[in-house]
Amino acid sequence: MVSSKKNAVIIFTFLSVLCVAGCDNIAPKAKKAAAVPATVTAPAAPVAAAAAVTSADEKLSKDVLAKVGDWTLSVAEFNERVKNIKQVVPNFDEKNVEAKKTLIDELIRQQLMVHEARDQKFNESKEFVAAMKDFENNILVQELVTDMTKDIKVTDAEAKDYYDKNPDVFLKPVEKKVSEIMVLTEAEAKDVLVSALQGTDFAQLAKDRSKSKSAANGGDLGFITKPAFEQMGKAIETLNKGGVSSVFQGPDGFYIVKVDDVRGGDKVAFDEVKADLIKGLTSQKQQQVVLGKMAEVAKKVKVTVNTDLLDGKTGE
């Protein structure tokens, strides 16, 4: 079982989750996320008893856990916050009574600060009002998009049809296993090429004559999808397994390359890409619906943009 001290640290760390969870009644369908600090400092001391509990002469209704001024915390609201913390911290023990008490303390502490901030009229500042307006707009858009796209689905048959009609999209990248020989002059490179074409082992030639760092490994560069420089890419582009290039100039000298093996180029199995394909096609459908709605609304609502202001003009 998680200790009360450990739970206190976890709860303190995820106060941002509590703030987000408090928006549930505003946007029940909107997805929520909380940033997790890289380090955690020790939590503040528990709220004093006078602040943490209701006075003896005030009775709370049976579904209210705590009250701070006009703010109340119901059992359902508390459980929702616990659920949000559990999503971020899977090992949070929601059955631990001490952990729950610490969580309530944190919520009360937060509301005390909110109360003070309102007393100082921070909620009336221009910055606060603008931020709340942006928040409201974002939630409204999320709600609208969620409602418009909630029934959009892509079937296995639709995914398979797209897979069959777009075979090139699902080809594995071609990788070629390449070996190189680099020398300092064109004449020497041509001499090395003649030896290679006459059957001398390419790896041994690389060890004996190449000036590149790969010489010790017989010129082996391994499987590559992106050659080190453009000229090498052009040289190996048309080579099949066992093919040797002509001499070409590179950044450090004159090169000859050999393709030792080729892999890839075959089609990925449908079952391997089905889940990602369905996800991508669903997103595509959703975007089409949203763009269609935007075009429809644009016909009803007048939109005017003063592009001159983008150039710093005053419009005078």
N, C-alpha and C positions, 0 to 999 in steps of 0.2 A: 504493500500500500504506500502511496506517495505521502511523505511527511507533510505536516502543516506548514513547516518553514519552506519546503520546496514548492508547495502549492502557492504560497504567498508570493514567491519570486516569479512563478509562472504567470500568476494573475497580474502582477505588477507589469510584467513584460508585455502583456497583451491587452493593456488598457485601450489600445486602438481598436481591438475587436469589440470591446464594450461600446465604444462610440459608434461604430458601424452598426452593431446590433440594435442600437437605439433607433435606427432609421427604419426598422422593419415595418412599422405601421404606415410609413410614408410610401415605401416601395417594396412590398412583399415579394415581387418577382425579380427585382434587380439582384444581380450577383454582387457579392461583397468580397472584398479582399483587404488584408491588413498587412502593413509592412512589419517585419520582424527585426528589431534592433540586433546588431551584431554582438553587443555586450549588454549585460544587465547589471545595474547597480542595486544595492540593497533596498527593499521596499520601505516606505515610510512607516512610522509607528502606527498601530491600530487607532482608529477614530476613538476619541474619548467617549465614555459611556453615555454622557449627556447628549452627545451629538448622534450617537449610533443607534439609540433606541428612543421610542416614543415615551413621552412623559406618562407617569402613572395615571393621570386623570384623563388621558385620551385613549380611546379604544379604537383599534384598527379592525376593519372588516376582515372576515375569515380568509379572504383571498389576497390580502395585502401583506407583503413581507416587511416593507419599510416605508417611511414617509419623511420627506425633507421639505418643509414649507408646504407649497402646493403640489409638490411632486410626489407621486406614489409609485411603488414597485410591486406589481402583482406577481403571483406565483408563476403565471404563464409567461410573463415578460422575463422573469428571472431564469426560467427554464430555457427560454430562447437564447439568452445570453450564454448560458452554460453550453448549449449545443454549438454555438458559434466558436467558443473557446475550444471545445473538443475537436472541432474540425481543424483548427490550427495546431493544437497541442494534443495529439492522440492519447498521450499517457496521462492527461489530466484526469484525476479520479473524481468523477461527478458524484460519487456516493460518500465522499469524505466530508463529514459535517464541518470540520474545522476549515477545510478549503472553501466550503460554501460561505461560512461566516466571514472569511477573509475577502471573498468576492463581494459580499454585501457591503463590507467596510469600504472597499474601493469604489463601489457605485455611489455610496453616500458621500465619500470624499469628493468625488467628481461633481455631484450635485451641489455641494456646499460652494465649490469654486464657481459653478454656473450661477448660483444665486448671487455671489459677490460680483461677478462680471456683469450681471444684469443691473445690479444696484449702481454700478459705475457706468451704466449705459453703453457698454461696448457693443451691445446688440443694436444700437442706433447709429453706429458709425457708418460712413459711406462705404468703407471697405467691407464691413460685415454684410450690409444690405446687398452689395454687388455680388459677394461670394454666395450668399443664400439664393440669389436669383439664378446664378449659374448652376448651383446645385439643383434647384428646382427644375430648370430646363433640362439638365442631364437626366434626371429621374423621369421626367415626362417623356423624353425621347426613348429611353430604355423601356418604359412601360408600353409605348406605342409599338415599338419594334418587336417586343416580346409577344404582344397580342397579335400582330400581323403575321408573325412567322411560327407561331406555336404549333400549327398543324402541318407544317411543311416537312415532308419526309422524302427520302430517296430509297427505292426498293432495290433488292439484290438484282432484279432483272434490269433496272435502269443502269445500275453500275456496270453490269456485265455488257450491256449494249454499248456503253461508252468505251469500255475496255476493248471490245472487239473492233470498234470503228476507229480507234486511235492507237494502233499497234506500236507506232514509233515512240509514243510517250512512255511506254513501259519496257523499253529495251534497257538491259544492263549496260553500263558504260564499258567501252572496249578498253582494255588495258594491255599494254605490250611490255614484255620483259626485254630490256635493252642493255646491250653492252657497248662500250665506247673505246676508241683508241684516239688519243690526241697527240700530235707531234707538232714541231715548231715550223716546219717548212712544207710547202706543197709537194716538192719533189720526194721528200721522205714519206709523205702520206701516200703518194701514188705507189711507191715501192712496197709499202705495207699492204696496200690494197691488192696488189698483184699476188703477194704471198698468201693473203686470205683467200683469194679466188682460186688459187692453186691447191688449196686444201689444208694449209697450215692452220692449226688450232687457233681460233680467234682469241680465246682466253690467254693462251700462252704468248701470242703476239702482244697482247695488251701488257702482260707482265714484263716482257722483255723490252718493249719499245715505247709504250705509252708514257707520256709525261703528266697525265692527269692524276688526281688523287685516287681515282678508282683503279689505278694500275695494279696495286697490290692484290685486289680482289678479281683480277682478270678483266677489269673494265666493267664489271657488273653494276648496273644502276638499279636493278630490281624492276618490279612492275611500276610503270608510270602512266598517268593519264594526262599530265601536263609536263611536257619537256622543259628542260632547263632554259632553252632559248629558242627563238623562232626558227632558225636554220635547222636545228635538230628536229623540230616538229615537222617541218616540211620533208626532211630526209626519211623519217620513219613512217610518214603518213601512208605511203603506198606499199610499204614492205609487209610481206606475210611472214609467217614463222620460218626461220632459217635464212631470211633475206639479208643481204649486206648492201649498204649504201655506197654510192660513189663518194669521192672526196668533196668535202664542203668546208668553208671557212667559218669559224666560230669566234667567240670573244677572246680565247686564249691561244688559238693556233688553228691547225687544220685537223679535221675530224673524219673518222669513219665509224659508222655504227652498224650493229647487227641486232636483228630482232630474234631473240632466243625462244620466245613463247608468246602466245596470244590467248587472252581469256575475256569473257564477257561478250556482249553483243547479242545474247539470246534474250528472249522475252521473259519477264518476271511473271510467275504464276498468278492467276487471278486471286486465289485465296490469300496470297501474301500482301496484296494491295487493296483488297476489298474494303476493309474497315476505313483506311485513309481515303479511299476513293469515295465512299458514301459520305464521309465527313466533308470532303471538299465539294462534292456536288450539292450537298445540302446547303452549305454556305453560299454557293453560287446561286442557288434558287432563292435563298433568303435575300441576297443582295438585289436580285432582279425585282423581287416584290417591293422592297424598300425604294428602289430607284423609280419604279412605276408609280408608287404612291406619291413620291416627291414631285414627279412630273404632273400628276393629277392635281395636287394641291397648288402647284405653281400657276395653274390655269385659273384658279379662284382667288389667289392672293397676289396683289401687285408687289413686284420686287423692283427696286430701283437702286442702282449702284453708281456713285460718283467716282469714276476711275481717275479723274483728274487729281483727286486728293492723294492718290498713290504716288504721284510724282512731286508731291509737296506743293501743288498749286492750291490757291485759296478759292478758286471758282469765281473771282471777281472779273 
